Amino acid sequence: MQDRKSYEHMLTRIKKDQVSLESKANKMNRKLVTSNNHLEEENKRLRTLNEARYQSKLQLDSLKKSADLAKRKKDERIVRLERSVR
């Protein structure tokens, strides 16, 4: 009789612990999902920023090349004008 009561008490305690652990696991899983969503959003934001930075760099490089070409053409015209004046 005593063994049966001990067994039932242990079984009841184990069931309560199981419910508690399942509840804790569910909370942790919800937190994990939330954290993963936040991480995805941050990664997307950083990816967008990096893409914008890269596009800006490409535009700046293009502007530099255009400015260099314009300066070269201007210098060539000056040289031609100086030659024609002599």
C-alpha positions as CSV (number, residue, x, y, z in Angstrom):
1,M,0.0,0.0,0.0
2,Q,2.8,2.4,0.9
3,D,4.6,1.6,-2.3
4,R,1.5,2.4,-4.3
5,K,1.1,5.8,-2.6
6,S,4.8,6.6,-3.2
7,Y,4.4,5.6,-6.8
8,E,1.3,7.8,-7.2
9,H,2.9,10.7,-5.5
10,M,6.0,10.4,-7.7
11,L,3.8,10.1,-10.8
12,T,1.8,13.2,-9.9
13,R,5.0,15.1,-9.2
14,I,6.5,14.0,-12.5
15,K,3.3,15.0,-14.4
16,K,3.4,18.5,-12.8
17,D,7.1,18.9,-13.6
18,Q,6.4,17.8,-17.2
19,V,3.6,20.4,-17.6
20,S,5.9,23.1,-16.1
21,L,8.8,22.1,-18.4
22,E,6.5,22.1,-21.4
23,S,5.3,25.5,-20.5
24,K,8.9,26.7,-20.1
25,A,9.9,25.1,-23.4
26,N,7.0,26.9,-25.2
27,K,8.0,30.2,-23.8
28,M,11.6,29.7,-24.9
29,N,10.4,28.7,-28.3
30,R,8.3,31.8,-28.7
31,K,11.3,33.9,-27.6
32,L,13.5,32.1,-30.1
33,V,11.0,32.8,-32.9
34,T,10.9,36.5,-31.9
35,S,14.6,36.7,-31.7
36,N,15.0,35.0,-35.1
37,N,12.5,37.4,-36.6
38,H,14.4,40.4,-35.2
39,L,17.6,39.0,-36.5
40,E,16.1,38.6,-40.0
41,E,14.9,42.1,-39.9
42,E,18.3,43.4,-38.9
43,N,20.1,41.4,-41.5
44,K,17.7,42.7,-44.1
45,R,18.3,46.3,-42.9
46,L,22.0,45.8,-43.0
47,R,21.8,44.2,-46.5
48,T,19.8,47.2,-47.7
49,L,22.3,49.6,-46.2
50,N,25.3,47.8,-47.8
51,E,23.6,47.7,-51.1
52,A,22.9,51.4,-50.9
53,R,26.5,52.1,-49.9
54,Y,27.8,50.0,-52.8
55,Q,25.5,51.8,-55.3
56,S,26.7,55.1,-53.9
57,K,30.3,54.0,-54.4
58,L,29.6,53.0,-58.0
59,Q,28.0,56.4,-58.6
60,L,30.9,58.2,-57.0
61,D,33.4,56.2,-59.1
62,S,31.4,57.0,-62.2
63,L,31.3,60.7,-61.4
64,K,35.1,60.7,-60.8
65,K,35.7,59.1,-64.2
66,S,33.4,61.6,-65.8
67,A,35.2,64.5,-64.1
68,D,38.6,63.1,-65.1
69,L,37.4,62.7,-68.7
70,A,36.0,66.2,-68.8
71,K,39.3,67.6,-67.3
72,R,41.3,65.7,-69.9
73,K,39.2,67.0,-72.7
74,K,39.4,70.5,-71.4
75,D,43.2,70.3,-71.1
76,E,43.4,68.9,-74.6
77,R,41.4,71.9,-75.9
78,I,43.6,74.3,-74.1
79,V,46.7,72.7,-75.6
80,R,45.1,72.8,-79.1
81,L,44.2,76.5,-78.6
82,E,47.7,77.3,-77.4
83,R,49.2,75.6,-80.5
84,S,46.8,77.4,-82.8
85,V,47.7,80.8,-81.3
86,R,51.5,80.2,-82.0
